[in-house]
């Protein structure tokens, strides 16, 4: 993570979860000739590729570097799936996934032109980019819900979200204190007197049954269950008004303007990757992620996928009718207004017209494939 980044920009540049005792610190592309194909024909090729590993097409492949914001994990699975099953190749793309991780900050590489696409946490990052005049924009939102959550012990009176504002201890990392904690205070009546630091170590939470702590809803619950043998109460902030999209894909504005075909192919292939990862055979994608991040286990990946599906993180809301990656300008405006009310921004300092472009999503890509795989 870039220590010079403004606090708002660091909300999700965080490890999604750490087993007890495994603390971690936060944290030129050469393009080949574009081979243009009619969109319908390309989509057919992508669907074929998504069903099985497609042969490398006898054509030039556009080299693309896509950077993530942390080490490989199930929350990145759709992108690895599109590499593993040939979907990117079928779209004419030679994609390299560049991991984030401890002491790795991929964010400055996008405006600098060192990478082509960036996976970032949520819309707060992009609001900061626009506020600071960086020439990047969101082209797709792969998660309909931000996985940020608050975890509590069962049987301690915290089964209802409204009760959390009375918890004696709420452990939140520094990044969260500057962002969604401010929203929780304004929107839900939480108090700074409850606030204690969270250092990505489950020990203090497990030792105090009355404590509440932040967590990534598809990771920390697994670690708690593994270590303490109980299922924590999980309150997803997205289910209580934290309306940001998450795992958004950013591109440079010049790429959107000058190479829209490249952006469209990358977005559509990534969407198909997510459909196949959630509902199809993901063994090859899991193997790629475990190669990049040996700390990950097959069991953890599979349990995390189950949580992604059960919580509707990727495929819910607008995505059900418009396809994974869907975005709505009204929802972006709603989230922005909530953050203004929470004091994170001043009214008018973020040009919402520059936050995202909707030309590459909301087209129903992947819906037929999902149906074929038996997804609901």
C-alpha positions as CSV (number, residue, x, y, z in Angstrom):
1,X,0.0,0.0,0.0
2,X,1.2,3.5,-0.8
3,X,1.5,5.3,2.5
4,X,1.0,8.6,0.8
5,X,-2.4,7.6,-0.5
6,X,-5.3,9.6,1.0
7,X,-7.2,7.6,3.7
8,X,-10.3,7.1,1.6
9,X,-8.4,5.3,-1.1
10,X,-7.3,2.5,1.2
11,X,-10.6,1.1,2.3
12,X,-10.1,-2.3,0.6
13,X,-6.4,-2.5,0.0
14,X,-6.4,-4.9,2.9
15,X,-5.9,-8.6,3.3
16,X,-9.4,-10.2,3.3
17,X,-8.6,-12.2,6.4
18,X,-5.8,-13.8,8.4
19,X,-5.6,-17.0,10.4
20,X,-4.5,-16.4,14.0
21,X,-0.8,-15.8,14.2
22,X,-0.4,-15.1,10.5
23,X,-0.4,-11.3,10.4
24,X,0.5,-9.5,7.3
25,X,1.3,-5.9,6.6
26,X,-1.0,-3.9,4.3
27,X,0.0,-3.0,1.6
28,X,5.3,-1.8,-20.1
29,X,2.7,-3.4,-21.8
30,X,3.5,-4.3,-25.5
31,X,0.3,-4.5,-27.4
32,X,-0.2,-6.7,-30.5
33,X,-2.4,-5.8,-33.4
34,X,-6.1,-5.8,-32.6
35,X,-8.1,-8.4,-34.6
36,X,-11.6,-7.1,-34.8
37,X,-14.5,-9.5,-35.0
38,X,-18.3,-8.9,-35.0
39,X,-19.4,-8.9,-31.4
40,X,-21.9,-11.7,-31.8
41,X,-19.3,-14.0,-33.3
42,X,-16.8,-13.1,-30.5
43,X,-19.4,-13.8,-27.8
44,X,-20.1,-17.2,-29.4
45,X,-16.4,-18.0,-29.2
46,X,-16.2,-16.9,-25.6
47,X,-19.1,-19.1,-24.6
48,X,-17.5,-22.1,-26.3
49,X,-14.3,-21.3,-24.5
50,X,-16.1,-21.0,-21.2
51,X,-17.5,-24.5,-21.6
52,X,-14.1,-26.2,-22.0
53,X,-10.6,-25.2,-22.5
54,X,-10.5,-23.5,-25.9
55,X,-7.6,-24.0,-28.4
56,X,-5.5,-21.0,-29.0
57,X,-6.9,-19.2,-31.9
58,X,-4.7,-18.6,-34.9
59,X,-4.7,-14.9,-34.5
60,X,-2.6,-12.2,-32.8
61,X,-3.4,-11.8,-29.1
62,X,-3.6,-8.4,-27.5
63,X,-1.3,-8.5,-24.5
64,X,-3.1,-7.2,-21.4
65,X,-1.8,-6.8,-17.8
66,X,-4.5,-7.0,-15.2
67,X,-3.5,-6.2,-11.6
68,X,-5.3,-7.2,-8.4
69,X,-5.3,-5.6,-5.0
70,X,-4.2,-8.6,-3.0
71,X,-2.9,-12.2,-3.2
72,X,-4.9,-14.7,-5.2
73,X,-8.1,-15.9,-3.5
74,X,-11.6,-16.9,-4.3
75,X,-12.6,-13.3,-4.6
76,X,-10.4,-13.2,-7.7
77,X,-11.6,-16.5,-9.0
78,X,-13.5,-15.3,-12.1
79,X,-10.4,-13.7,-13.5
80,X,-8.3,-16.7,-13.0
81,X,-11.0,-18.9,-14.5
82,X,-11.0,-16.8,-17.7
83,X,-7.2,-17.5,-17.9
84,X,-7.5,-21.2,-17.0
85,X,-10.4,-22.1,-19.4
86,X,-9.3,-20.1,-22.4
87,X,-12.0,-17.5,-22.3
88,X,-9.6,-14.6,-22.5
89,X,-7.7,-16.3,-25.3
90,X,-10.9,-16.9,-27.2
91,X,-11.6,-13.1,-26.9
92,X,-8.2,-12.4,-28.5
93,X,-6.5,-11.5,-25.2
94,X,-3.2,-12.7,-23.7
95,X,-3.9,-11.8,-20.1
96,X,-1.3,-11.7,-17.3
97,X,-2.7,-11.4,-13.8
98,X,-0.4,-9.4,-11.6
99,X,-1.0,-9.9,-7.9
100,X,-1.1,-7.4,-5.1
101,X,0.1,-8.3,-1.7
102,X,2.2,-7.2,1.3
103,X,4.1,-4.0,0.4
104,X,2.7,-4.2,-3.2
105,X,0.6,-1.2,-4.4
106,X,-0.6,-1.7,-7.9
107,X,-2.8,1.4,-7.9
108,X,-0.3,3.9,-9.3
109,X,0.6,1.6,-12.2
110,X,-2.7,2.2,-14.0
111,X,-2.5,6.0,-14.5
112,X,1.2,5.6,-15.2
113,X,0.4,3.2,-18.1
114,X,2.3,0.2,-16.6
115,X,-0.8,-2.0,-16.5
116,X,-4.0,-2.0,-18.6
117,X,-6.7,-2.8,-16.0
118,X,-6.9,-2.7,-12.2
119,X,-9.1,-4.5,-9.8
120,X,-9.7,-2.2,-6.9
121,X,-11.9,-2.5,-3.8
122,X,-14.9,-0.2,-4.0
123,X,-16.1,3.1,-5.3
124,X,-14.3,5.1,-2.6
125,X,-11.1,4.5,-4.5
126,X,-12.5,5.8,-7.7
127,X,-14.1,8.8,-6.0
128,X,-10.6,9.7,-4.7
129,X,-9.2,9.2,-8.2
130,X,-11.7,11.6,-9.7
131,X,-11.3,14.1,-6.9
132,X,-7.5,14.1,-7.5
133,X,-7.8,14.4,-11.3
134,X,-6.4,10.9,-12.2
135,X,-7.4,9.8,-15.7
136,X,-9.1,6.5,-14.8
137,X,-12.7,5.3,-14.7
138,X,-14.7,2.2,-13.7
139,X,-15.7,0.0,-16.6
140,X,-17.4,-2.9,-14.6
141,X,-18.4,-3.8,-11.1
142,X,-17.9,-7.5,-10.6
143,X,-19.3,-7.6,-7.0
144,X,-22.8,-6.3,-6.4
145,X,-22.1,-6.2,-2.7
146,X,-19.0,-5.1,-0.8
147,X,-17.9,-8.1,1.4
148,X,-17.0,-5.8,4.3
149,X,-18.7,-7.1,7.4
150,X,-18.9,-7.0,11.2
151,X,-18.5,-10.3,13.0
152,X,-19.8,-11.1,16.5
153,X,-19.9,-14.2,18.8
154,X,-23.2,-16.1,18.8
155,X,-25.4,-15.9,21.9
156,X,-24.1,-12.5,23.0
157,X,-27.0,-10.4,22.0
158,X,-25.5,-9.3,18.7
159,X,-27.7,-11.4,16.3
160,X,-29.5,-8.2,15.2
161,X,-27.4,-5.5,13.4
162,X,-29.1,-2.8,15.4
163,X,-27.6,-4.2,18.6
164,X,-24.0,-3.7,17.4
165,X,-24.1,0.0,18.3
166,X,-24.3,-1.1,21.9
167,X,-21.4,-3.6,21.8
168,X,-18.6,-2.6,24.3
169,X,-15.8,-3.2,21.7
170,X,-15.8,-2.9,18.0
171,X,-12.4,-3.6,16.4
172,X,-11.7,-1.7,13.2
173,X,-8.5,-1.3,11.2
174,X,-7.2,2.2,10.5
175,X,-8.4,2.2,7.0
176,X,-12.0,1.4,8.0
177,X,-11.9,4.0,10.8
178,X,-11.4,6.7,8.1
179,X,-14.2,5.4,5.8
180,X,-17.1,3.1,6.6
181,X,-16.8,3.6,10.4
182,X,-17.7,7.3,9.8
183,X,-20.8,6.1,7.8
184,X,-21.7,3.7,10.6
185,X,-21.6,6.6,13.1
186,X,-23.8,8.9,11.0
187,X,-26.2,6.3,9.6
188,X,-26.5,3.8,12.4
189,X,-25.4,5.5,15.7
190,X,-22.1,3.8,16.4
191,X,-19.8,5.6,18.8
192,X,-16.1,6.3,18.8
193,X,-16.1,5.1,22.5
194,X,-16.6,1.6,21.1
195,X,-13.7,1.7,18.7
196,X,-10.6,-0.4,19.2
197,X,-7.8,-1.1,16.7
198,X,-7.9,-4.2,14.6
199,X,-4.5,-5.5,13.5
200,X,-5.7,-8.5,11.3
201,X,-5.2,-10.9,14.2
202,X,-8.2,-12.9,15.4
203,X,-6.8,-13.5,18.8
204,X,-8.3,-10.5,20.7
205,X,-11.7,-11.1,19.1
206,X,-11.7,-14.8,20.0
207,X,-10.6,-14.0,23.6
208,X,-13.5,-11.6,24.2
209,X,-17.0,-13.0,23.6
210,X,-18.5,-9.5,23.8
211,X,-16.2,-8.1,21.1
212,X,-17.2,-7.3,17.5
213,X,-14.7,-7.0,14.8
214,X,-14.5,-6.2,11.1
215,X,-14.0,-8.9,8.6
216,X,-14.2,-9.9,4.9
217,X,-17.4,-11.9,4.8
218,X,-16.0,-14.6,2.6
219,X,-12.8,-15.1,4.5
220,X,-12.8,-14.3,8.3
221,X,-15.8,-16.5,9.1
222,X,-13.9,-19.4,7.7
223,X,-10.9,-18.7,9.8
224,X,-13.0,-18.2,13.0
225,X,-14.7,-21.5,12.4
226,X,-11.4,-23.3,11.8
227,X,-9.8,-21.9,14.9
228,X,-12.6,-21.5,17.4
229,X,-15.0,-24.2,16.2
230,X,-18.0,-21.9,16.1
231,X,-19.7,-20.0,13.4
232,X,-19.6,-16.2,14.0
233,X,-22.6,-14.0,13.5
234,X,-21.9,-12.1,10.2
235,X,-23.5,-8.7,9.4
236,X,-22.8,-7.6,5.8
237,X,-22.6,-3.8,5.7
238,X,-24.0,-4.0,2.2
239,X,-27.3,-5.4,3.6
240,X,-27.6,-2.3,5.8
241,X,-27.1,0.5,3.4
242,X,-23.4,0.5,2.5
243,X,-24.4,0.5,-1.2
244,X,-21.1,0.6,-3.0
245,X,-20.1,-1.8,-5.7
246,X,-17.0,-3.8,-5.1
247,X,-14.2,-5.5,-7.0
248,X,-14.6,-2.9,-9.7
249,X,-12.4,-2.9,-12.8
250,X,-10.7,0.4,-13.6
251,X,-9.2,1.4,-16.9
252,X,-7.5,4.6,-18.1
253,X,-9.8,7.0,-19.8
254,X,-7.6,7.1,-22.9
255,X,-8.0,3.3,-23.2
256,X,-11.8,3.6,-23.0
257,X,-11.7,6.3,-25.7
258,X,-9.2,4.9,-28.1
259,X,-9.5,1.1,-27.6
260,X,-13.2,0.4,-26.6
261,X,-13.1,-2.9,-28.4
262,X,-10.2,-4.1,-26.1
263,X,-12.1,-2.9,-23.0
264,X,-15.3,-4.6,-24.2
265,X,-13.6,-7.9,-24.8
266,X,-11.8,-7.8,-21.5
267,X,-15.0,-7.0,-19.6
268,X,-17.1,-9.6,-21.3
269,X,-14.5,-12.3,-21.0
270,X,-14.1,-11.5,-17.3
271,X,-17.9,-11.7,-16.8
272,X,-17.9,-15.1,-18.4
273,X,-15.0,-16.1,-16.2
274,X,-17.1,-15.3,-13.2
275,X,-20.1,-17.2,-14.4
276,X,-18.0,-20.3,-15.0
277,X,-16.1,-19.9,-11.7
278,X,-19.3,-19.7,-9.7
279,X,-21.4,-22.3,-11.5
280,X,-19.0,-24.5,-13.5
281,X,-15.8,-26.5,-13.0
282,X,-13.3,-24.3,-11.2
283,X,-10.6,-26.8,-10.4
284,X,-8.1,-25.3,-13.0
285,X,-8.7,-21.8,-11.7
286,X,-8.2,-22.9,-8.1
287,X,-4.9,-24.6,-9.1
288,X,-3.7,-21.3,-10.8
289,X,-4.6,-19.3,-7.7
290,X,-2.8,-21.8,-5.4
291,X,0.2,-21.6,-7.6
292,X,0.3,-17.8,-7.2
293,X,-0.7,-17.9,-3.5
294,X,0.5,-21.2,-1.9
295,X,-1.0,-20.1,1.4
296,X,-4.5,-20.8,0.0
297,X,-6.0,-24.2,0.3
298,X,-8.6,-25.9,-1.9
299,X,-10.9,-26.2,1.1
300,X,-10.7,-22.5,1.8
301,X,-11.3,-21.6,-1.8
302,X,-14.3,-23.8,-2.0
303,X,-15.8,-22.6,1.2
304,X,-15.2,-19.0,0.1
305,X,-17.0,-19.7,-3.1
306,X,-20.0,-21.1,-1.2
307,X,-20.1,-17.8,0.8
308,X,-19.8,-15.7,-2.4
309,X,-22.9,-17.5,-3.7
310,X,-24.9,-17.6,-0.4
311,X,-24.4,-13.9,0.3
312,X,-25.1,-12.8,-3.3
313,X,-21.8,-11.0,-3.4
314,X,-21.3,-11.4,-7.2
315,X,-24.6,-12.5,-8.7
316,X,-27.5,-10.6,-7.1
317,X,-29.5,-7.4,-7.6
318,X,-28.9,-5.8,-11.0
319,X,-26.7,-8.7,-12.1
320,X,-29.6,-11.1,-12.1
321,X,-31.2,-9.3,-15.1
322,X,-28.3,-7.5,-16.7
323,X,-25.4,-9.8,-16.1
324,X,-22.5,-9.9,-13.7
325,X,-20.6,-6.6,-13.8
326,X,-23.8,-4.5,-14.0
327,X,-23.8,-0.9,-12.7
328,X,-26.5,1.8,-12.3
329,X,-25.6,5.5,-12.1
330,X,-28.4,6.1,-9.6
331,X,-26.8,3.7,-7.2
332,X,-23.4,5.3,-7.6
333,X,-25.0,8.6,-6.8
334,X,-26.8,7.2,-3.8
335,X,-23.5,5.8,-2.4
336,X,-21.7,9.1,-3.1
337,X,-24.4,11.1,-1.3
338,X,-24.1,8.8,1.8
339,X,-20.4,9.4,1.9
340,X,-20.9,13.1,1.7
341,X,-23.3,12.9,4.6
342,X,-20.7,10.9,6.5
343,X,-18.2,13.7,5.9
344,X,-15.8,11.8,3.6
345,X,-16.3,14.3,0.8
346,X,-17.7,17.7,0.2
347,X,-20.7,18.2,-2.1
348,X,-19.5,18.8,-5.6
349,X,-15.9,17.8,-5.3
350,X,-16.4,14.5,-7.1
351,X,-17.6,14.7,-10.7
352,X,-19.9,11.7,-10.8
353,X,-19.9,11.7,-14.6
354,X,-16.2,10.7,-14.5
355,X,-16.5,7.9,-11.9
356,X,-17.8,5.2,-14.3
357,X,-18.8,4.4,-17.8
358,X,-21.7,2.1,-18.5
359,X,-21.0,1.4,-22.2
360,X,-19.4,-2.0,-21.5
361,X,-21.9,-3.6,-19.0
362,X,-25.7,-4.2,-18.5
363,X,-25.9,-6.3,-21.7
364,X,-26.9,-9.6,-20.3
365,X,-23.5,-11.2,-21.1
366,X,-23.2,-14.6,-19.3
367,X,-26.9,-15.1,-18.5
368,X,-27.4,-17.9,-21.1
369,X,-24.2,-19.5,-19.9
370,X,-25.3,-19.4,-16.3
371,X,-28.7,-21.0,-17.3
372,X,-26.8,-23.7,-19.1
373,X,-24.8,-24.5,-16.0
374,X,-27.9,-24.6,-13.9
375,X,-27.2,-21.4,-12.0
376,X,-30.1,-19.5,-10.5
